[in-house]
Structure formats: C-alpha cells, structure tokens
Amino acid sequence: MRERYINDPMVLEVLRMGSFALPPEPDIKHPGLLCRIQRFVAGMQVAVVVYVEYPATDLVIVTVMDVKKD
C-alpha cells in the first residue's frame, strides 16, 4: 500500500462507505466470495478487493489499488 500512497484510514473509509464496482464473484480455490469495493478518497479512486467467507464474520483484504482512468 505504501508504494501506491494508500494508507490504513483510506482503506477503512473505502470499506465503510464505498460501493461495489462489480457484483461479488465466487472464488475458485475457496468457498467464499471476492468483492471489489471502490470509493473516491483523498483525491484518488481507491479499490479494495475483499475475500468474504460465509458464515464467518471476518474479512480478508486481498489487495488495495488506485484505479486510473485510461
């Protein structure tokens, strides 16, 4: 995250107030879902990919990236 200039509070804001960029999709290797959540925060569009395993209440953050328009 440091290389992309994204810090922990930015990730937490994306998780709390972001919206789903794509519908959740099943993970091939594991029984859970992969969700991509996006939000414009601190002057950049940030996306967080989260792995959700049901019925567990924990989230695993897979990757964090800044989304650039081409």
N, CA, C and O atoms as a CHARMM CRD file, in Angstrom:
* protein
*
  280
    1    1 MET  N      0.82800  -1.18300   0.00000 PROA 1      0.00000
    2    1 MET  CA     0.00000   0.00000   0.00000 PROA 1      0.00000
    3    1 MET  C      0.87300   1.24700   0.00000 PROA 1      0.00000
    4    1 MET  O      0.48600   2.27100  -0.56400 PROA 1      0.00000
    5    2 ARG  N      2.01800   1.17800   0.61100 PROA 2      0.00000
    6    2 ARG  CA     2.89100   2.33700   0.69400 PROA 2      0.00000
    7    2 ARG  C      3.34000   2.78800  -0.69800 PROA 2      0.00000
    8    2 ARG  O      3.45800   3.98500  -0.95600 PROA 2      0.00000
    9    3 GLU  N      3.59100   1.82000  -1.60000 PROA 3      0.00000
   10    3 GLU  CA     4.02400   2.16100  -2.95700 PROA 3      0.00000
   11    3 GLU  C      2.94400   2.91900  -3.71100 PROA 3      0.00000
   12    3 GLU  O      3.25100   3.73200  -4.58300 PROA 3      0.00000
   13    4 ARG  N      1.69400   2.66400  -3.38700 PROA 4      0.00000
   14    4 ARG  CA     0.56900   3.29600  -4.08100 PROA 4      0.00000
   15    4 ARG  C      0.05900   4.53300  -3.34300 PROA 4      0.00000
   16    4 ARG  O     -0.93500   5.13000  -3.75600 PROA 4      0.00000
   17    5 TYR  N      0.72800   4.92400  -2.25900 PROA 5      0.00000
   18    5 TYR  CA     0.34900   6.08600  -1.45100 PROA 5      0.00000
   19    5 TYR  C     -1.05900   5.93800  -0.88400 PROA 5      0.00000
   20    5 TYR  O     -1.83200   6.89500  -0.85100 PROA 5      0.00000
   21    6 ILE  N     -1.37500   4.73300  -0.44300 PROA 6      0.00000
   22    6 ILE  CA    -2.66500   4.44700   0.18800 PROA 6      0.00000
   23    6 ILE  C     -2.38900   4.02700   1.62700 PROA 6      0.00000
   24    6 ILE  O     -1.55800   3.15300   1.87300 PROA 6      0.00000
   25    7 ASN  N     -3.08200   4.64500   2.57600 PROA 7      0.00000
   26    7 ASN  CA    -2.84400   4.31700   3.98200 PROA 7      0.00000
   27    7 ASN  C     -4.06400   3.61900   4.59500 PROA 7      0.00000
   28    7 ASN  O     -5.10600   3.48900   3.95200 PROA 7      0.00000
   29    8 ASP  N     -3.92000   3.17900   5.82700 PROA 8      0.00000
   30    8 ASP  CA    -4.97800   2.41700   6.50100 PROA 8      0.00000
   31    8 ASP  C     -6.30300   3.17900   6.63000 PROA 8      0.00000
   32    8 ASP  O     -7.35300   2.59200   6.36800 PROA 8      0.00000
   33    9 PRO  N     -6.30100   4.46200   7.02400 PROA 9      0.00000
   34    9 PRO  CA    -7.59000   5.16700   7.10700 PROA 9      0.00000
   35    9 PRO  C     -8.31400   5.25000   5.76300 PROA 9      0.00000
   36    9 PRO  O     -9.54400   5.22700   5.72600 PROA 9      0.00000
   37   10 MET  N     -7.57300   5.34500   4.66700 PROA 10     0.00000
   38   10 MET  CA    -8.20400   5.36700   3.34400 PROA 10     0.00000
   39   10 MET  C     -8.89000   4.03500   3.06300 PROA 10     0.00000
   40   10 MET  O    -10.00800   4.00600   2.54800 PROA 10     0.00000
   41   11 VAL  N     -8.22300   2.93200   3.40000 PROA 11     0.00000
   42   11 VAL  CA    -8.80300   1.60000   3.19000 PROA 11     0.00000
   43   11 VAL  C    -10.05200   1.43200   4.04100 PROA 11     0.00000
   44   11 VAL  O    -11.05700   0.90100   3.56800 PROA 11     0.00000
   45   12 LEU  N     -9.99900   1.87800   5.28800 PROA 12     0.00000
   46   12 LEU  CA   -11.16400   1.76300   6.16400 PROA 12     0.00000
   47   12 LEU  C    -12.34500   2.58100   5.64600 PROA 12     0.00000
   48   12 LEU  O    -13.49300   2.15000   5.75400 PROA 12     0.00000
   49   13 GLU  N    -12.06800   3.75900   5.08600 PROA 13     0.00000
   50   13 GLU  CA   -13.16200   4.55900   4.53000 PROA 13     0.00000
   51   13 GLU  C    -13.78000   3.87000   3.31500 PROA 13     0.00000
   52   13 GLU  O    -14.99800   3.89800   3.13600 PROA 13     0.00000
   53   14 VAL  N    -12.94300   3.25400   2.48200 PROA 14     0.00000
   54   14 VAL  CA   -13.47400   2.51000   1.33200 PROA 14     0.00000
   55   14 VAL  C    -14.35100   1.36600   1.81600 PROA 14     0.00000
   56   14 VAL  O    -15.42700   1.13700   1.26200 PROA 14     0.00000
   57   15 LEU  N    -13.90900   0.64400   2.84300 PROA 15     0.00000
   58   15 LEU  CA   -14.68800  -0.47900   3.35600 PROA 15     0.00000
   59   15 LEU  C    -16.00100  -0.01800   3.98500 PROA 15     0.00000
   60   15 LEU  O    -17.02000  -0.69700   3.85400 PROA 15     0.00000
   61   16 ARG  N    -15.98600   1.12600   4.66400 PROA 16     0.00000
   62   16 ARG  CA   -17.18400   1.60800   5.33900 PROA 16     0.00000
   63   16 ARG  C    -18.17800   2.28200   4.39900 PROA 16     0.00000
   64   16 ARG  O    -19.38600   2.07500   4.51700 PROA 16     0.00000
   65   17 MET  N    -17.67200   3.08900   3.46300 PROA 17     0.00000
   66   17 MET  CA   -18.56500   3.95000   2.69300 PROA 17     0.00000
   67   17 MET  C    -18.51100   3.70900   1.18600 PROA 17     0.00000
   68   17 MET  O    -19.20500   4.39000   0.43100 PROA 17     0.00000
   69   18 GLY  N    -17.70000   2.75400   0.74000 PROA 18     0.00000
   70   18 GLY  CA   -17.56400   2.50500  -0.68900 PROA 18     0.00000
   71   18 GLY  C    -18.73700   1.74700  -1.27200 PROA 18     0.00000
   72   18 GLY  O    -19.63500   1.30200  -0.55800 PROA 18     0.00000
   73   19 SER  N    -18.70900   1.61000  -2.58600 PROA 19     0.00000
   74   19 SER  CA   -19.75800   0.87300  -3.28700 PROA 19     0.00000
   75   19 SER  C    -19.12200  -0.24500  -4.10600 PROA 19     0.00000
   76   19 SER  O    -17.94600  -0.18200  -4.46500 PROA 19     0.00000
   77   20 PHE  N    -19.91600  -1.26000  -4.39100 PROA 20     0.00000
   78   20 PHE  CA   -19.42600  -2.39400  -5.16700 PROA 20     0.00000
   79   20 PHE  C    -19.22600  -1.96300  -6.61200 PROA 20     0.00000
   80   20 PHE  O    -20.16000  -1.48600  -7.25600 PROA 20     0.00000
   81   21 ALA  N    -18.01000  -2.12900  -7.12200 PROA 21     0.00000
   82   21 ALA  CA   -17.72100  -1.80300  -8.51500 PROA 21     0.00000
   83   21 ALA  C    -18.26100  -2.89200  -9.43100 PROA 21     0.00000
   84   21 ALA  O    -18.76900  -2.60600 -10.51600 PROA 21     0.00000
   85   22 LEU  N    -18.15000  -4.11900  -8.99800 PROA 22     0.00000
   86   22 LEU  CA   -18.62700  -5.29000  -9.73500 PROA 22     0.00000
   87   22 LEU  C    -19.41700  -6.15400  -8.76800 PROA 22     0.00000
   88   22 LEU  O    -19.20300  -6.06400  -7.55900 PROA 22     0.00000
   89   23 PRO  N    -20.31900  -6.98600  -9.26000 PROA 23     0.00000
   90   23 PRO  CA   -21.01000  -7.89400  -8.33600 PROA 23     0.00000
   91   23 PRO  C    -20.02900  -8.88700  -7.71400 PROA 23     0.00000
   92   23 PRO  O    -19.05800  -9.27400  -8.36400 PROA 23     0.00000
   93   24 PRO  N    -20.26100  -9.30600  -6.47400 PROA 24     0.00000
   94   24 PRO  CA   -19.37500 -10.30300  -5.85100 PROA 24     0.00000
   95   24 PRO  C    -19.31500 -11.56700  -6.70000 PROA 24     0.00000
   96   24 PRO  O    -20.31900 -12.00100  -7.26600 PROA 24     0.00000
   97   25 GLU  N    -18.12400 -12.14900  -6.77800 PROA 25     0.00000
   98   25 GLU  CA   -17.96400 -13.36600  -7.57800 PROA 25     0.00000
   99   25 GLU  C    -17.35400 -14.46900  -6.72900 PROA 25     0.00000
  100   25 GLU  O    -16.54300 -14.18700  -5.84700 PROA 25     0.00000
  101   26 PRO  N    -17.72300 -15.70800  -6.97600 PROA 26     0.00000
  102   26 PRO  CA   -17.17800 -16.81600  -6.18500 PROA 26     0.00000
  103   26 PRO  C    -15.69000 -17.00700  -6.46200 PROA 26     0.00000
  104   26 PRO  O    -15.21700 -16.81200  -7.58200 PROA 26     0.00000
  105   27 ASP  N    -14.97300 -17.39000  -5.42100 PROA 27     0.00000
  106   27 ASP  CA   -13.54900 -17.69000  -5.55400 PROA 27     0.00000
  107   27 ASP  C    -13.40300 -19.14100  -5.99400 PROA 27     0.00000
  108   27 ASP  O    -14.08500 -20.02100  -5.47000 PROA 27     0.00000
  109   28 ILE  N    -12.53100 -19.39100  -6.93900 PROA 28     0.00000
  110   28 ILE  CA   -12.36600 -20.73900  -7.48000 PROA 28     0.00000
  111   28 ILE  C    -11.69200 -21.67000  -6.47200 PROA 28     0.00000
  112   28 ILE  O    -12.05800 -22.84100  -6.37100 PROA 28     0.00000
  113   29 LYS  N    -10.72100 -21.16300  -5.73300 PROA 29     0.00000
  114   29 LYS  CA    -9.94000 -22.00900  -4.82500 PROA 29     0.00000
  115   29 LYS  C    -10.59200 -22.20500  -3.45900 PROA 29     0.00000
  116   29 LYS  O    -10.33200 -23.20400  -2.78900 PROA 29     0.00000
  117   30 HSD  N    -11.43500 -21.26400  -3.04100 PROA 30     0.00000
  118   30 HSD  CA   -12.00300 -21.28900  -1.69300 PROA 30     0.00000
  119   30 HSD  C    -13.52100 -21.10600  -1.77300 PROA 30     0.00000
  120   30 HSD  O    -14.03400 -20.68400  -2.80900 PROA 30     0.00000
  121   31 PRO  N    -14.24500 -21.41700  -0.69400 PROA 31     0.00000
  122   31 PRO  CA   -15.71300 -21.37500  -0.75100 PROA 31     0.00000
  123   31 PRO  C    -16.33900 -19.98600  -0.58800 PROA 31     0.00000
  124   31 PRO  O    -17.56500 -19.88400  -0.53100 PROA 31     0.00000
  125   32 GLY  N    -15.56700 -18.94700  -0.51200 PROA 32     0.00000
  126   32 GLY  CA   -16.12500 -17.62000  -0.26200 PROA 32     0.00000
  127   32 GLY  C    -16.33700 -16.79800  -1.52000 PROA 32     0.00000
  128   32 GLY  O    -16.32800 -17.31700  -2.63600 PROA 32     0.00000
  129   33 LEU  N    -16.52900 -15.49500  -1.31300 PROA 33     0.00000
  130   33 LEU  CA   -16.76200 -14.54600  -2.40200 PROA 33     0.00000
  131   33 LEU  C    -15.67100 -13.48700  -2.42300 PROA 33     0.00000
  132   33 LEU  O    -15.15400 -13.09600  -1.37700 PROA 33     0.00000
  133   34 LEU  N    -15.32300 -13.02400  -3.62200 PROA 34     0.00000
  134   34 LEU  CA   -14.42400 -11.88700  -3.78400 PROA 34     0.00000
  135   34 LEU  C    -15.26600 -10.66600  -4.13000 PROA 34     0.00000
  136   34 LEU  O    -16.07500 -10.70000  -5.05800 PROA 34     0.00000
  137   35 CYS  N    -15.07000  -9.58700  -3.37800 PROA 35     0.00000
  138   35 CYS  CA   -15.83400  -8.36200  -3.59000 PROA 35     0.00000
  139   35 CYS  C    -14.86500  -7.21500  -3.85100 PROA 35     0.00000
  140   35 CYS  O    -13.88400  -7.04400  -3.12700 PROA 35     0.00000
  141   36 ARG  N    -15.14700  -6.43100  -4.88800 PROA 36     0.00000
  142   36 ARG  CA   -14.33300  -5.25000  -5.18500 PROA 36     0.00000
  143   36 ARG  C    -15.14500  -4.02100  -4.81600 PROA 36     0.00000
  144   36 ARG  O    -16.22200  -3.78300  -5.36300 PROA 36     0.00000
  145   37 ILE  N    -14.61200  -3.24000  -3.87900 PROA 37     0.00000
  146   37 ILE  CA   -15.29800  -2.06000  -3.36100 PROA 37     0.00000
  147   37 ILE  C    -14.47600  -0.83500  -3.75300 PROA 37     0.00000
  148   37 ILE  O    -13.25500  -0.83800  -3.60100 PROA 37     0.00000
  149   38 GLN  N    -15.13500   0.21500  -4.25700 PROA 38     0.00000
  150   38 GLN  CA   -14.44800   1.42300  -4.70400 PROA 38     0.00000
  151   38 GLN  C    -15.01200   2.65900  -4.02800 PROA 38     0.00000
  152   38 GLN  O    -16.17400   2.70400  -3.62200 PROA 38     0.00000
  153   39 ARG  N    -14.13600   3.67500  -3.92200 PROA 39     0.00000
  154   39 ARG  CA   -14.56400   4.98400  -3.41200 PROA 39     0.00000
  155   39 ARG  C    -13.50200   6.01300  -3.77600 PROA 39     0.00000
  156   39 ARG  O    -12.31100   5.70500  -3.82200 PROA 39     0.00000
  157   40 PHE  N    -13.95100   7.24200  -4.03500 PROA 40     0.00000
  158   40 PHE  CA   -13.04300   8.35700  -4.26400 PROA 40     0.00000
  159   40 PHE  C    -12.67300   8.92200  -2.90500 PROA 40     0.00000
  160   40 PHE  O    -13.52600   9.45800  -2.19800 PROA 40     0.00000
  161   41 VAL  N    -11.41200   8.80500  -2.54200 PROA 41     0.00000
  162   41 VAL  CA   -10.95800   9.24300  -1.22000 PROA 41     0.00000
  163   41 VAL  C     -9.57700   9.88000  -1.35900 PROA 41     0.00000
  164   41 VAL  O     -8.71100   9.35200  -2.05700 PROA 41     0.00000
  165   42 ALA  N     -9.37600  11.01200  -0.69600 PROA 42     0.00000
  166   42 ALA  CA    -8.09700  11.72500  -0.67100 PROA 42     0.00000
  167   42 ALA  C     -7.56700  12.01300  -2.07400 PROA 42     0.00000
  168   42 ALA  O     -6.36600  11.90800  -2.32200 PROA 42     0.00000
  169   43 GLY  N     -8.46200  12.37400  -2.98500 PROA 43     0.00000
  170   43 GLY  CA    -8.05000  12.77100  -4.31600 PROA 43     0.00000
  171   43 GLY  C     -7.75600  11.64900  -5.29200 PROA 43     0.00000
  172   43 GLY  O     -7.25100  11.91000  -6.38400 PROA 43     0.00000
  173   44 MET  N     -8.05500  10.40800  -4.93200 PROA 44     0.00000
  174   44 MET  CA    -7.83400   9.29200  -5.85700 PROA 44     0.00000
  175   44 MET  C     -8.93800   8.26500  -5.71100 PROA 44     0.00000
  176   44 MET  O     -9.53300   8.11700  -4.64300 PROA 44     0.00000
  177   45 GLN  N     -9.20100   7.56400  -6.78900 PROA 45     0.00000
  178   45 GLN  CA   -10.17900   6.47400  -6.77400 PROA 45     0.00000
  179   45 GLN  C     -9.46300   5.23400  -6.24100 PROA 45     0.00000
  180   45 GLN  O     -8.51300   4.75500  -6.86100 PROA 45     0.00000
  181   46 VAL  N     -9.90700   4.71600  -5.10800 PROA 46     0.00000
  182   46 VAL  CA    -9.26100   3.57600  -4.45700 PROA 46     0.00000
  183   46 VAL  C    -10.20100   2.38200  -4.51200 PROA 46     0.00000
  184   46 VAL  O    -11.39800   2.50700  -4.25200 PROA 46     0.00000
  185   47 ALA  N     -9.64800   1.22200  -4.85300 PROA 47     0.00000
  186   47 ALA  CA   -10.41500  -0.02200  -4.87300 PROA 47     0.00000
  187   47 ALA  C     -9.79200  -0.99700  -3.88700 PROA 47     0.00000
  188   47 ALA  O     -8.56900  -1.09700  -3.78900 PROA 47     0.00000
  189   48 VAL  N    -10.63200  -1.71000  -3.16300 PROA 48     0.00000
  190   48 VAL  CA   -10.19400  -2.72200  -2.20600 PROA 48     0.00000
  191   48 VAL  C    -10.87900  -4.03000  -2.58600 PROA 48     0.00000
  192   48 VAL  O    -12.10300  -4.08600  -2.70100 PROA 48     0.00000
  193   49 VAL  N    -10.08900  -5.07400  -2.77700 PROA 49     0.00000
  194   49 VAL  CA   -10.64400  -6.39600  -3.05800 PROA 49     0.00000
  195   49 VAL  C    -10.65100  -7.16900  -1.75000 PROA 49     0.00000
  196   49 VAL  O     -9.61300  -7.32800  -1.10700 PROA 49     0.00000
  197   50 VAL  N    -11.82700  -7.64800  -1.36000 PROA 50     0.00000
  198   50 VAL  CA   -12.02000  -8.31000  -0.07200 PROA 50     0.00000
  199   50 VAL  C    -12.53500  -9.72200  -0.31100 PROA 50     0.00000
  200   50 VAL  O    -13.37800  -9.94900  -1.18000 PROA 50     0.00000
  201   51 TYR  N    -12.02000 -10.67200   0.46900 PROA 51     0.00000
  202   51 TYR  CA   -12.49700 -12.05400   0.43300 PROA 51     0.00000
  203   51 TYR  C    -13.44000 -12.25000   1.60800 PROA 51     0.00000
  204   51 TYR  O    -13.05500 -12.02300   2.75500 PROA 51     0.00000
  205   52 VAL  N    -14.66600 -12.66700   1.33800 PROA 52     0.00000
  206   52 VAL  CA   -15.67400 -12.88400   2.37600 PROA 52     0.00000
  207   52 VAL  C    -16.01000 -14.36400   2.40700 PROA 52     0.00000
  208   52 VAL  O    -16.42500 -14.94300   1.40300 PROA 52     0.00000
  209   53 GLU  N    -15.82300 -14.96900   3.57800 PROA 53     0.00000
  210   53 GLU  CA   -16.15700 -16.38700   3.73000 PROA 53     0.00000
  211   53 GLU  C    -17.39300 -16.49500   4.60700 PROA 53     0.00000
  212   53 GLU  O    -17.40600 -15.99600   5.73200 PROA 53     0.00000
  213   54 TYR  N    -18.41900 -17.13800   4.10200 PROA 54     0.00000
  214   54 TYR  CA   -19.67300 -17.28000   4.84300 PROA 54     0.00000
  215   54 TYR  C    -19.67200 -18.60300   5.57700 PROA 54     0.00000
  216   54 TYR  O    -19.27700 -19.59700   4.96700 PROA 54     0.00000
  217   55 PRO  N    -20.07000 -18.70500   6.80200 PROA 55     0.00000
  218   55 PRO  CA   -20.72800 -17.75700   7.69200 PROA 55     0.00000
  219   55 PRO  C    -19.77100 -17.00200   8.60800 PROA 55     0.00000
  220   55 PRO  O    -20.22400 -16.34200   9.54300 PROA 55     0.00000
  221   56 ALA  N    -18.46600 -17.07700   8.37200 PROA 56     0.00000
  222   56 ALA  CA   -17.50500 -16.36000   9.21300 PROA 56     0.00000
  223   56 ALA  C    -17.75300 -14.85400   9.11900 PROA 56     0.00000
  224   56 ALA  O    -18.22300 -14.36100   8.09400 PROA 56     0.00000
  225   57 THR  N    -17.43900 -14.13400  10.17900 PROA 57     0.00000
  226   57 THR  CA   -17.66800 -12.68900  10.20300 PROA 57     0.00000
  227   57 THR  C    -16.41800 -11.90100   9.84400 PROA 57     0.00000
  228   57 THR  O    -16.45500 -10.67000   9.83400 PROA 57     0.00000
  229   58 ASP  N    -15.31900 -12.57200   9.55100 PROA 58     0.00000
  230   58 ASP  CA   -14.06500 -11.89000   9.24800 PROA 58     0.00000
  231   58 ASP  C    -13.96800 -11.55100   7.76600 PROA 58     0.00000
  232   58 ASP  O    -14.56800 -12.21300   6.92000 PROA 58     0.00000
  233   59 LEU  N    -13.19800 -10.50500   7.47000 PROA 59     0.00000
  234   59 LEU  CA   -12.87900 -10.13100   6.10100 PROA 59     0.00000
  235   59 LEU  C    -11.37600 -10.26000   5.91600 PROA 59     0.00000
  236   59 LEU  O    -10.60700  -9.96000   6.82900 PROA 59     0.00000
  237   60 VAL  N    -10.96200 -10.69900   4.75700 PROA 60     0.00000
  238   60 VAL  CA    -9.54500 -10.74900   4.41700 PROA 60     0.00000
  239   60 VAL  C     -9.33700  -9.80100   3.24800 PROA 60     0.00000
  240   60 VAL  O     -9.93000  -9.98500   2.18500 PROA 60     0.00000
  241   61 ILE  N     -8.49600  -8.78600   3.43700 PROA 61     0.00000
  242   61 ILE  CA    -8.20800  -7.85000   2.35800 PROA 61     0.00000
  243   61 ILE  C     -7.17600  -8.49100   1.45300 PROA 61     0.00000
  244   61 ILE  O     -6.06400  -8.79800   1.88300 PROA 61     0.00000
  245   62 VAL  N     -7.55000  -8.69200   0.19700 PROA 62     0.00000
  246   62 VAL  CA    -6.68400  -9.36700  -0.75700 PROA 62     0.00000
  247   62 VAL  C     -5.71300  -8.38200  -1.38300 PROA 62     0.00000
  248   62 VAL  O     -4.51200  -8.64800  -1.42700 PROA 62     0.00000
  249   63 THR  N     -6.20200  -7.26100  -1.86500 PROA 63     0.00000
  250   63 THR  CA    -5.33800  -6.25300  -2.47000 PROA 63     0.00000
  251   63 THR  C     -5.99800  -4.88700  -2.39100 PROA 63     0.00000
  252   63 THR  O     -7.21600  -4.77300  -2.26000 PROA 63     0.00000
  253   64 VAL  N     -5.17200  -3.85300  -2.47400 PROA 64     0.00000
  254   64 VAL  CA    -5.63300  -2.47400  -2.46800 PROA 64     0.00000
  255   64 VAL  C     -4.95600  -1.78200  -3.64200 PROA 64     0.00000
  256   64 VAL  O     -3.74900  -1.92900  -3.83800 PROA 64     0.00000
  257   65 MET  N     -5.72500  -1.02600  -4.42700 PROA 65     0.00000
  258   65 MET  CA    -5.13800  -0.37800  -5.60200 PROA 65     0.00000
  259   65 MET  C     -5.79700   0.95900  -5.86300 PROA 65     0.00000
  260   65 MET  O     -6.93300   1.20200  -5.45600 PROA 65     0.00000
  261   66 ASP  N     -5.05900   1.83000  -6.55500 PROA 66     0.00000
  262   66 ASP  CA    -5.67800   3.05200  -7.04200 PROA 66     0.00000
  263   66 ASP  C     -6.14200   2.78800  -8.46600 PROA 66     0.00000
  264   66 ASP  O     -5.43000   2.17300  -9.26000 PROA 66     0.00000
  265   67 VAL  N     -7.33600   3.25900  -8.77700 PROA 67     0.00000
  266   67 VAL  CA    -7.94500   2.99500 -10.07400 PROA 67     0.00000
  267   67 VAL  C     -7.69100   4.20400 -10.95700 PROA 67     0.00000
  268   67 VAL  O     -8.08400   5.32200 -10.62400 PROA 67     0.00000
  269   68 LYS  N     -7.03600   3.97500 -12.07700 PROA 68     0.00000
  270   68 LYS  CA    -6.72400   5.06700 -13.00000 PROA 68     0.00000
  271   68 LYS  C     -7.56900   4.93200 -14.24900 PROA 68     0.00000
  272   68 LYS  O     -7.77500   3.83300 -14.76300 PROA 68     0.00000
  273   69 LYS  N     -8.05000   6.05300 -14.72400 PROA 69     0.00000
  274   69 LYS  CA    -8.82500   6.07200 -15.96500 PROA 69     0.00000
  275   69 LYS  C     -7.85500   6.08400 -17.13300 PROA 69     0.00000
  276   69 LYS  O     -6.90100   6.86200 -17.14400 PROA 69     0.00000
  277   70 ASP  N     -8.09500   5.22600 -18.11700 PROA 70     0.00000
  278   70 ASP  CA    -7.22500   5.18800 -19.30200 PROA 70     0.00000
  279   70 ASP  C     -7.70500   6.12900 -20.37600 PROA 70     0.00000
  280   70 ASP  O     -7.08900   6.22100 -21.43800 PROA 70     0.00000
